[in-house]
Amino acid sequence: MKIVVLAGGISTERDVSLVSGMGIYKALKSKGHQVMLLDVFLGYANEDWKNVFEKDVDWTASVGAIKDQNPDIDAVKALRPDWKKNFFGPHVIDICQQADVVFMALHGENGENGKIQACFDLNGIRYTGTDYVSSAICMNKAISKDLFAAGGVPTPVGIRLKKGETPDVKVPYPCVVKACCGGSSVGVVMANNDEEYAAALEEAFKYDDEVVIEQYIRGREFSVGVVDGKAYPIIEIAPIHGFYDYKNKYQAGSTIETCPAELSEEKTLAMQAAAEQAFKVLRLKNYARMDFMMDEKGDFYCLEANTLPGMTPTSLLPQEAKVLGIEYADLCQLLIDISMRDE
């Protein structure tokens, strides 16, 4: 198969996306596919774009490691001064149309808000992951919480707040302030008092004009992949310092990850069922990952859904798959296979 692994972009998760893409690219090459790693924003400007799948090139040569700070997106934008006229880099759509499928290795706003999926649908491009509608729903944490509540998925008590508004009610401290549309815990801050709350709002509003403020769940953190509607083994995430923020997610050795999580069979089945229900109420397709917190009483809450789970060396879904005996390259192939089935 001819496969484009689409990565990069200009979201705060650009670096994560490129490293995910590098892993996927190498895995699919090992399966014998003709694969190209393509930056959705920078594209491919050479005149030989019609023959890219025949080129003997290591498309990962320029990809580095994930840093412990957000990438400099302004510097990336400066590489394409005309980017506001067309988000897609040179020949991205052309090359993707040549492929049998596009493996979506994008993370954050540019890959998970549904806009690229909608564009691909209009251009007849097959891609992995869920569709544009469910992508847009899950990208908005406020809408996701509304659907969780309506669908019987336990979720922390919270409110939404737009920039300039004063909330009618106040979430008790400690609380968590989150940018409404974001990922990798960018724009997520905990507040224990009025001073920290004001600073948290200022930080979150840097990334979005709407935020979610919800009760802080003190306890254990878990994640559950859902592939083809079925929950994978639960993984527990225990950061060595602080909470599961951008640095702890992507720097090796920053967290202790246990899979399968040490939970009773009853609690395991209940959390997996909640993950599958979340997948259903958010009308997700093919695969996703649900994040949970469990409080000191043993009650668990679904925080959000990730429509394009990370595929870096430290990512959670590959670890969960391995418990089932599914190696990384086989997981990449599986995600393609289920995404390409005729509905």
Long-range contacts (C-beta under 8 A, 24 or more apart in sequence): 1-33, 1-34, 1-100, 1-101, 1-336, 2-33, 2-34, 2-53, 2-98, 2-99, 2-100, 3-28, 3-33, 3-34, 3-35, 3-36, 3-99, 3-100, 3-101, 3-102, 3-103, 3-336, 4-35, 4-36, 4-38, 4-95, 4-96, 4-99, 4-101, 4-102, 4-103, 5-35, 5-36, 5-37, 5-38, 5-102, 5-103, 5-105, 6-38, 6-40, 6-92, 6-96, 6-102, 6-103, 6-104, 6-105, 6-106, 6-111, 6-116, 6-127, 7-37, 7-38, 7-39, 7-40, 7-105, 7-106, 8-38, 8-39, 8-40, 8-41, 8-42, 8-106, 9-39, 9-40, 9-41, 9-106, 9-108, 9-110, 9-111, 10-41, 10-73, 10-76, 10-77, 10-83, 10-110, 11-73, 11-106, 11-107, 11-108, 11-109, 11-110, 11-111, 11-183, 12-70, 12-71, 12-73, 12-108, 12-109, 12-182, 12-183, 12-184, 12-186, 12-207, 12-246, 13-107, 13-108, 13-183, 13-184, 13-186, 14-71, 14-73, 14-76, 14-108, 15-64, 15-66, 15-67, 15-71, 15-250, 16-66, 16-107, 16-108, 16-184, 16-249, 16-250, 16-310, 16-312, 17-105, 17-106, 17-107, 17-108, 17-111, 18-63, 18-64, 19-63, 19-65, 19-66, 19-250, 19-312, 19-313, 20-105, 20-107, 20-310, 20-311, 20-312, 20-315, 21-63, 21-105, 22-60, 22-63, 23-311, 23-312, 23-313, 23-328, 24-103, 24-105, 24-311, 24-332, 25-59, 25-60, 26-60, 27-328, 27-329, 27-332, 27-333, 28-103, 28-329, 28-332, 28-333, 28-336, 30-329, 31-329, 31-332, 31-333, 35-59, 36-95, 36-99, 37-63, 38-92, 38-95, 38-96, 39-89, 40-87, 40-88, 40-89, 40-92, 40-106, 40-110, 40-111, 40-116, 41-76, 41-80, 41-83, 41-87, 41-88, 41-89, 41-110, 42-76, 42-79, 42-80, 42-89, 43-88, 43-89, 43-90, 43-91, 43-92, 44-89, 44-90, 44-91, 44-92, 44-95, 45-89, 45-90, 45-91, 49-90, 49-91, 49-94, 49-95, 50-94, 50-98, 52-95, 52-98, 53-98, 53-99, 66-250, 66-251, 66-312, 68-246, 68-247, 68-250, 68-251, 69-246, 69-247, 70-186, 70-246, 88-119, 93-119, 93-123, 93-125, 96-120, 96-123, 96-125, 97-123, 97-124, 97-125, 99-125, 99-126, 100-126, 101-126, 101-127, 101-128, 101-336, 101-339, 101-340, 102-126, 102-127, 102-128, 103-127, 103-128, 103-332, 103-335, 103-336, 104-128, 104-129, 104-308, 105-308, 105-311, 106-308, 107-183, 107-184, 107-308, 107-310, 108-182, 108-183, 108-184, 108-186, 109-139, 109-181, 109-182, 109-183, 111-308, 112-138, 112-139, 112-183, 112-306, 112-307, 112-308, 113-139, 113-181, 114-139, 126-339, 126-340, 127-339, 128-286, 128-335, 128-336, 128-339, 129-285, 129-286, 129-287, 129-288, 129-307, 129-308, 129-335, 129-339, 130-284, 130-285, 130-286, 130-287, 130-288, 130-307, 131-285, 133-283, 134-282, 134-283, 134-284, 134-285, 134-307, 135-307, 137-282, 137-283, 138-282, 138-284, 138-288, 138-304, 138-305, 138-306, 138-307, 139-181, 139-307, 140-180, 140-181, 141-178, 141-180, 141-181, 141-212, 141-304, 142-180, 142-210, 142-212, 144-282, 144-304, 144-305, 145-212, 145-214, 147-281, 147-282, 148-278, 148-281, 148-302, 150-281, 151-277, 151-278, 151-280, 151-281, 152-277, 152-281, 153-274, 153-277, 153-278, 153-281, 153-302, 154-274, 154-299, 154-300, 154-301, 154-302, 155-301, 155-302, 155-303, 156-214, 156-215, 156-216, 156-217, 156-293, 156-301, 156-303, 157-214, 157-215, 158-212, 158-213, 158-214, 158-215, 159-212, 159-213, 159-214, 160-210, 160-211, 160-212, 160-213, 161-201, 161-210, 161-211, 161-212, 161-213, 162-209, 162-210, 163-205, 163-209, 163-210, 167-213, 171-213, 171-214, 171-215, 172-215, 173-197, 174-216, 174-218, 175-213, 175-214, 175-215, 175-216, 176-213, 176-214, 176-215, 176-216, 177-201, 177-203, 177-204, 177-211, 177-212, 177-213, 178-204, 178-211, 178-212, 178-213, 178-214, 179-204, 179-205, 179-206, 179-207, 179-208, 179-211, 180-208, 180-210, 180-211, 180-212, 181-207, 181-208, 181-210, 182-207, 182-208, 183-306, 184-246, 184-249, 184-250, 185-243, 185-244, 185-245, 185-246, 185-249, 186-246, 188-245, 190-216, 190-243, 217-293, 217-294, 217-295, 217-301, 218-295, 218-296, 219-293, 219-294, 219-295, 219-296, 220-293, 220-294, 221-291, 221-292, 221-293, 221-294, 222-261, 222-271, 222-291, 222-292, 222-293, 222-294, 222-300, 223-289, 223-290, 223-291, 223-292, 223-316, 223-320, 224-271, 224-272, 224-275, 224-289, 224-290, 224-292, 224-320, 225-287, 225-288, 225-289, 225-290, 225-309, 225-316, 225-317, 225-320, 225-321, 226-275, 226-276, 226-278, 226-279, 226-284, 226-287, 226-288, 226-289, 226-290, 227-286, 227-287, 227-321, 227-334, 227-335, 227-338, 228-286, 228-287, 228-338, 229-276, 229-279, 229-280, 230-276, 231-272, 231-273, 231-275, 231-276, 232-317, 232-320, 232-321, 232-323, 232-324, 233-259, 233-260, 233-261, 233-320, 233-323, 233-324, 234-259, 234-260, 234-261, 234-263, 234-268, 234-271, 234-272, 234-320, 235-259, 235-260, 235-261, 235-316, 235-319, 235-320, 236-261, 236-262, 236-263, 237-316, 249-310, 249-314, 250-310, 250-312, 250-314, 251-314, 252-313, 252-314, 255-314, 257-314, 257-316, 257-319, 259-316, 259-319, 259-320, 259-322, 259-323, 260-323, 267-298, 267-300, 270-300, 271-300, 274-300, 274-302, 275-302, 278-302, 278-305, 279-305, 286-335, 286-338, 286-339, 287-317, 287-335, 287-338, 287-339, 289-316, 289-317
